[in-house]
Amino acid sequence: MVQNPVLFDLIKKLTGPEKRYFSVFAPKQAGTKSYLTLFQELDRMETCDEVLLKTRLKDRGGKIAQLSVAKNDLRQLILKALRAFREPNSFEQGIQAMIAEADILNEKGLYVQSLKRLEKAKKIANRYEKHGYVLEIISRLIQMNALDFIKKADRKFADLFAEYELVLKKANREAQYRMLQTGVSQILSTRNAARTLAFMEKIEEIEQNDLLRSISESDSFQSKLSFLDTLGSLKHLRKDFESANPYYKKIIELWDEYPHIRDVNTRLYKGYLTNYLNSCHTLGNYEAFDELLAKFQSIPDSTFDEEAGSFKDYYHITLLYLMNTGQFEKALEIMPALEKGLVCYRERITKAREITLRFNAFIVFFFCEKFEKALDWLNTLGMDDKIKPRADTRSLARIFRIIIYYELGHTSALNSLRISVHRKLKKQEHLHDFERIVLNHVRLLEQNMPRKLSKPLWEKLVGDLTALGEKYGWNQVYGLDEIHCWAESRLKNRPIRQIFRERLKKGVDSR
């Protein structure tokens, strides 16, 4: 019996450090400590089973008569502990607290102490370039310096107003750079089909902006970040990936020049690190990948959302890297963690990204010729036509399902599956030359079951796929490379991944 899993879900979302903090925090609170037993038992459970919970509590001498009350108390205590856990880690909360304390001290006539709190808060706000707080603090300092006891008030006024003007100017430039960055981001997030002439005109307008000609060393970190990101994104939009890559690299170097800002914006930093990794992947530049991936993993996450974001980014780019460098055995090693993460973070992973991750996992097992496991992953993609994201991947998955059935010897189902897939792809207008070639050869494969297929037929399949690649471009036909590897491996009677690695050594264009 599963009842009211609210508390159970909350406990399961806690990170390791949060659980350890709660174990230390809870005993210091007033009242009964029975909620610790409840916490421990819920943490041990795989599913929220009310009957099992009561049994375990009874075995440990716990009271179950007021279980619903104990659950509510425990939930409130966990939330209280989480607030306490995060407060010291937020420099912004520290600034806010110092400003509030300065106001209290000022009201009580303790002006010198109030000034000291404001100066300390301003120093921290300046360090992290929080211009809004700096301006607010300077305004208070101006008011404080108007008091009679302040010596040399005129000079202090002049300094404060000059500082205010400087910070305001820096904030305004930062806002202008942010606007440019946001404009480009909006274009990047738009689907290719929707990139109209108006969007291209917008790109040209941004490119001509004087702000993008240079950046000053005195500009803020955020201005420099927006400057580099805008330029890199503009090159990306122009499909000049070679020119975009150095900008993405400079962004990572910029973050490393400001470690104190990086360390309080780890999720954002990891996002930019992912952008750089994706850029390197696009260019096939994997020289520093191991180092960059290790750097990515070394950065801790502090919230469930951050963990989810890191999971989907890390495993997506890691799978692409291992697959494209032929390290399929290493890719197999991360499959258990990938499978577990897809369940744990399913609420925070978009359907498009989930389909991509699952399909890439399928490809790993397919290239390793673990066809039963490959089929298991293929079955998790979801073939409902109502699912819109990654329709191209799901269409390709239908083609691969036929190949898997052939490899597993499912002769009785192969013919009906092939006919069904043909109809489905034709209805969805996804039946092109590539799909027709593969489906036609599968029909010929059926006629030669069990494997009495002649070598000339495999040669024809490889030849037809090669001609298709030369006609349209190997990178323009989704799935062509993978199925060509499979066909060539069967022609030469060698493992699929061995064929792929041989291609890597020779170069992509020497098929």
N, C-alpha and C positions, 0 to 999 in steps of 0.2 A: 504494500500500500504506500503510495507516494502522496504526501500531503504538504502543501504550502512550502515550496522549496526556496523561499526568499532568503532566509538566513543561510541555508546550505549553499546557494549560489554565491552569496556574498563571501563566505569563507573560502570557497573554491577559487574566487577571483583574486584573493590576497596573494601577494608575492612572498617569496621566502623571507626577505628582510622585514616585511610588514607583519608576518606571523611571529617572527622572533621578537619584534618590538612589542606586539600585543602580549606575548607571554611574560614580558618584563613589566609592562604597563599595568596589566589587569590586577595583579596581586596588591598593588599599591593603592587601589581604590577601596573606598569604604564599603561595608556590607558583606553579604555572603560570597563565598568563593566557589559556589557550586557551578557557576557558569563556565569556569575553566574546564571542568569535566565535560560539560556539554560541548564546549568548543573543541576539545580534543577528540571526542567521539564523532562529531560531525566532520572534522577534518580527516579522520581515518576512513570514512565511508566513501564508496565509489558512487553510490546513488542515494538519494534522500528517501530512505525507507523508515517510516515512522515506527513500525512494529519492531524492527531490528534495533532502532535507536533506544526505544524504551527498555528492551531486553538488556542492552549493554549498560545503560544507566543503572538499572536495577542490580546488575551483577557488581557494579562498582559502588553500590550503596547510595546512589543518587536519588533525589526526590523527583517523582514524575507526576505527582498530583497537580503541580502548578507549572507544567512544562511549557505551556503557551506563554505564561508570564516570564519564565526564565529565558525563553527564546527572544522575546521582545527586549528584555533587559540586556541580553548578550549582544543583540544587533546594535542597540544604542551605544553600548560600551565600545564595540568595534569601530563604529563611526567616530566616536570621541577619540579613540586611540589613533585613527588615521589622520584626524585633524592635527593632533599633537605630533605625529610622526613627520608630517609634511611641513609644518610651520617653520622649523629651524632651517629647512632647505630652500625656502623662498626668500631671496633677497628683497623682492618687492614687498612682501609682507613685513620684512624688517624695516624698510624705508617708511612704510605706512605707520608702523608702530612708533617709530622715532618722531615722526611728525605729530602724531597724536599725543605722545608724551611731552613734546615741546609745547604744545598748546596748553596742556594741563599745568605745566611748570610756569608758563607765562601768566595764566589766570591766577596762580597763587603768588605772583609777584617775584618768582625766582627766575629773573630775567637772564642772568649769566648762565645758569644751568640750561635754560631753554635755548639760548644761542648755541651752546655747545652741542646740544642734540641736533639742532638744525644743520650745523656745519658738518657734523658726522654723517647725517642723512644725505647731505648734498655731495659729499665726497663719494659715497657709495653709488648714488644715482649717476654721478658723472662717470664713474668707473665703468658702469654698465650701459652708459649712454641712454639713460631714461630721461629724455629731454623734458617731458611733461612734468615729472617730479622735480627736476632741477628748477624749472620756471616757477613752480608752486612754492618751492622752498625759498628761492630768491625773493619772491613777493613777500613772504613772511619776514625774511631778514630785513627787507627795506622798512617794513612797518616797525620792527623791533628797533632798528637804528634811529628811528624818529624819536625815541625816548630820550629824555634829558640826560640820563646818566651815561649815555654812550659818548665817549671822547672821539674827537676828530670825525664827527658825523658826516661833514661835507665830503671828505675824501672817501669815506666808506660808501656814501650814496653814489658817488661817481663810479667807483669800482663795481658796485653791484649793478648799476644800470648798464654799464659797459658789458659786464658778464651776461646780463639778461639779453642784451641785443645780440651778442655773439651766439648764445645758445639758440635763440629764436631763429637766427639766420641759418644755423646748422640744421635745425629741425625743419625749416622750410625747404632747404635743398634736399633733405632726406625724403620729405613728402613728394617732391617732384620726381625723384628717382623711383620711389615706390610706385607712383602713378604709371611711369613708363613700364616698369616691370609687370605691373598688374595688367596693363594693356596687352603686352605680349603673351602673358600667361593665359588670358582669355582666348586668344587666337589659337594657342597651342592645345587648349582643351576642347576646341571645336573639331568635330569630325572632318576628315579631309573633303568629303563630298559637299560639306557646307561652307568651305572656304571660298567665298564668292569674291568677285572683283573688289567689293567694298573692303574685304579683309586685306587683300593685297595692297590696296591703296593705304590702308591703315599701317601696314608694315613699312611701306616706303616713307610715310609721314614720321613714324618713330625713328627710322634710320637717319633721317635728316635733322633730328633734334640736336641742338648744340651741346646739350648735356652729355651726349654720348661721344663727344670728341676727346674728352680727357676727364680724369678724376683727380682731385687734389688730395695730397697726403693728409691735409688737415680735415678732410671730410670724415664723417662718422663711419663706423664699421658698416652700418646698414646701407648707407649710400654707396659704399664701395661694393658691397654684396649685390645690391640692385643693379649697379652699373655693369658688373661682370656677367651677372645672370641674364640681363637684357641683351647684351651683345652676343652671348653664347646662344640664347634662344632664337635670336634673329637669324644667326647663321644656320641653326637647326631648321628653322622654317623654310629657309632657302635650300634645304637639303645639302648644304655645304658642311657635312659632318666633320670633315678633316679640319676645317677652320674653327668649328665650334668646340672641339675637344680641348684645346689649350685654355679656353676661357673656363671650362668646367674644372680643369686642373688648378687654375689660379684661384678659384673659389675655395677649394679645399686648403690650399696654402694660406689663403686669407683667414679662414677659420682657425688654422693652427697658429697664426700670429696673434690671435685674440683668445687664448685658451680659457680665460675666465668667462667670456661670453659663450664660448663653445660648450663649456661644462654645465651651463644652466639652460642650454637650448639643444640638448642632445638629440631629440627627435628630429628637429629641423636640420641639424648638422648631418645626421644619418641619411636624411632625404637627399641632401646635396651630394653626399658621398655615393648614394645609389645612382644619382644622375650621371656622375662621372664614370662609374662602373658601366652603366648602360651605354654611355658614349664610347668607352673603350671597346665594349663588346661589339657595337655596331661596326667599328673599324677593324675588328679582329685583333686588337692589341691586348694581349693577355699577360704581358711581361710582369706587371706589378699586381696582378689580381690576387694572388695568395696573400700578399702583404696587406692589400686594401681590405680584403674580406676578413682577415684576422683583426684588423683595426676596427672594422664594423662590429664584430662580435665582442670586442673588448669594452665597448661603450655600454654601460648598464642602462636598463630601462627602469623607470620608477612607477609607471602606471600600467594597467591592463591594456589600454589603448596603444601605448607606446610599444608594449610587447607584441601586440598584434601587428602593428605597422612594421616593426623590425622583422617579424617572422615572414610576412609576405614578401618584403623587399629582399631579405637575405636569401631565402630559398628560391625565389624566382631567378635572381641573377646568378646564384651558385649553380643551379641546375643548368642554365644556359652555358655557363663557363665550362662545367665538367663535360657536358654533351658535345660542345663545339671543339673541345680539345681531346675528345676521345677517351676521357677518363670515366668510362661507364661503371667500372668496378667501384670507384669512389662514390659515384652517384648512387649506387645500390646501398651503400653504407648509411646514407642520410635518409633513405626512404622511411624507416620507422619513425624518425623525428618529424618528417614531413606529414606523414599520415596522422600522427598524434596532434600536431599543430593545426591541421585543417579542421579537426573536430573541436579543439579547444578554442580557436579564434574564429569560428565560422560566422559569428555575429558581426565581425569587423572586417570580413574579407568580401569584396565585391564579387558578384557572380562571374564576371569576366575574368578576374584574376584567379578565382578558384578553378574555373575550367582550364585556364592556361597551365596552372600548376599540376592539375590532375593529368592533363594530356601529356605534358612533358615527363611526368612520372611513368606514364604508359610507354612513351618512346624509349625510356631507359630500359625497362623490362623487355620491350620488343627487341632492341638491339642486342641485349644479353640473351635473347632467345628463351626467355622464361615466359612462355606464351600463356600459361594458365594465369599467372599473376598479372600479366599485361592485360588480359581480358577482364580481370577483376577491376583494375583501374579504369578501363574503358567503360565498364558498366556504371561507374560512378559519375560519369559526365552529365547525364541527364539529356535525353533526346527529345524531350517535349518541345513541340514546335512553338509553344508559347514563350519559351525562353529565348529572348532576343540576343543577349550578348554572345559574341564569338560564334556566330552561325557558321563561319568558314571552318572553324575547328571541329564543330560537331558534324559537318558534312564530311570532312576528311576522316573523322572517327568512324563513320559508317563504312567508308572504303576499307579502312584498316580492320574493321570487324570481320569483313569477308576474308581478308588475308589470314587473320588469326584462326578463323574457322577452318580454312584450308590447312594451315600448319598443324592444327590439333586433330585433323582427320574427321571433322564433323560432316561427313559426306551427305548424310540424310537431310541436314538443314541448310546445306550450302546453296543449293539451287534456289530454294524459296527465298532465302535471305538476299541473294544477288538480285533476284527479280524485284523484291520489295525495295531494296536500296535504289535500284535504277528508277523505279517509279517515284520514289520520294525525292531524289535529286532532280528529276525532270520537273516535278511539280514545283519545287523550290527554285527552279532556274539555276541550279548549281551543276548541271550536267554539261561539262565542257569537254574539250579534246582529251585532257588528262584523265578525267573520270571514265570516259568512254573506252579509252585504251586499256585501263586497268580492269574494268568490268568485262570487257571482251576477252581478255586473257584469262580471267578467272573462269569464264565459261569454258574455255579450252582446257583449263586445269581440271575442271570437273570431269571432262570427257576422258581424262587420262589418269583417273584415280583407280587404285592407289598408285603411287608415284611411278608411272611408266612414261612420264613426260619426256619427250625427245629434246635433245640439246638445241636443235634449230628453233624450237618454240621459245625457249628461254632467250636465245640470241635475238629473236624478233622482238620480244618484250623489252629487252635492254636497248635495242636499236630504236624502237619507237619512242621510248622515254628519252633517249639521248637526243633524237631529232626534235622532240618537243622542247627540251631545254635550250637547244640551239636556236629554235625558232622564236620562242617567247622570252628566253632568259631564265637561267636556273633559279634565280631568286624571285622571279615573278610568278611562279607556279607553286602554290602552297602544298607542301608534302611531296613534291617531285623528288627531291634529294633523298629523302628517307626511303621511299618505295623503290627508287633506282638502286640504292644500296642493297635492299632486300633481293631484288631481281638479279643483280650481279653476283651476289653471294650464292644464290641457288645455281646460277650458271657455272660458277667456278668451284662450287661445293666447298665454300669456306665460310667461317662465321661472319655475320653481318658487321659486327664491330671491327673485325679485322679489315674488311673492305673499306670501311670508313676511315680507319687509321692510315691505310695505304694512300687514300686520297689526300689526307692531310699532309703526308710527306711529299707527295708529288705536287700539291697545289690544287686549288679548287677547279681551275680552268683546264686541267689536263685529264679530264675524264676519258 
